Amino acid sequence: MATPDVLTTATAPATATGAEGEPPLRPLPPGVAELLDRLAAPLRLVAHLRLVHDVAAQLVAWVERHCPALVLDREAVLFGVATHDIGKTLHPEELTGPGSCHEERGRELLRAHGVPDALARFAGTHAVWGSVPVGVEDLLVSLADKVWKGKRVPDLEDCVVAELRAASGRAAWEEFLLLDAFLAQVADGAEARLAYRAAYSPHAAR
C-alpha cells in the first residue's frame, strides 16, 4: 500500500514532480486535507486531488502573469479544484470507471460540512462547463482537471481564450497561441503524474 503521507506532506516523490530540483506538490488549501481525512477518502482520490490542485496552481499563476486584467478569485479556483471530485468518497466506483453521480453528491457533501455554495459549486460544475453558464473560475477548474493528464479539449480551451481576450484586448489567435504553449508544457508532465496516481489504491483509505 502507498504511504498515507500523500495527504499531508508538501513534498512528493520525484515521479510526481519530474526532474530532481523541481518544485514539490503544493499542499492542499486549509481545511481540505482535514476534510478528506474525516471522510476516509481513498488514497488514489487524495493523490488525484493533489495533482490536479498543483496543476491548477500553475495555471492560475500563469493567468495572473499573462493577463493581470482578468479578474478571478484565485483561492476559489484552488479550493474548487482540491475538492472537485470529493463526491467520489461516496461513489468510489467512479475512481476506476465512468460516472457522474459524484458531481452533485460532492456539492451536497461539501455543503453538509459547512462549505458555502460559492465554493462547493465546483464539485457540480467541473464537468458541465459546456452545458450551463459558468464563470472563469469554473473554466479554470475544468481545464486543470483535463490538462493534468495531458488531455486537450478545444471547446473548453476556446472558452478560456475568450475570457483572456475580453480582459486583455489582444486578438483571439494571440491568446490561443500563448495558452496553447503553456498547456503543452504542462501536458509534458502527464505521464509522470498518471504514474504517481496509479501507485495509490482506489480502495484503501487513510
C-alpha positions, 0 to 999 in steps of 0.5 A: 500500500502507498504511504498515507503521507500523500495527504499531508506532506508538501513534498512528493516523490520525484515521479510526481514532480519530474526532474530532481530540483523541481518544485514539490506538490503544493499542499492542499488549501486549509481545511481540505486535507482535514476534510478528506481525512474525516471522510476516509477518502481513498488514497488514489482520490487524495493523490488525484486531488493533489495533482490536479490542485498543483496543476491548477496552481500553475495555471492560475499563476500563469493567468495572473502573469499573462493577463493581470486584467482578468479578474478571478478569485484565485483561492476559489479556483484552488479550493474548487479544484482540491475538492472537485471530485470529493463526491467520489468518497461516496461513489468510489466506483467512479475512481476506476470507471465512468460516472457522474453521480459524484458531481452533485453528491460532492456539492451536497457533501461539501455543503453538509460540512459547512462549505458555502455554495460559492465554493462547493459549486465546483464539485457540480460544475467541473464537468458541465462547463459546456452545458450551463453558464459558468464563470472563469473560475469554473473554466479554470477548474475544468481545464486543470482537471483535463490538462493534468493528464495531458488531455486537450479539449478545444471547446473548453480551451476556446472558452478560456481564450475568450475570457483572456481576450475580453480582459486583455484586448489582444486578438483571439489567435494571440491568446490561443497561441500563448495558452496553447504553449503553456498547456503543452508544457504542462501536458509534458508532465502527464505521464509522470503524474498518471504514474504517481496516481496509479501507485495509490489504491482506489480502495484503501483509505487513510 
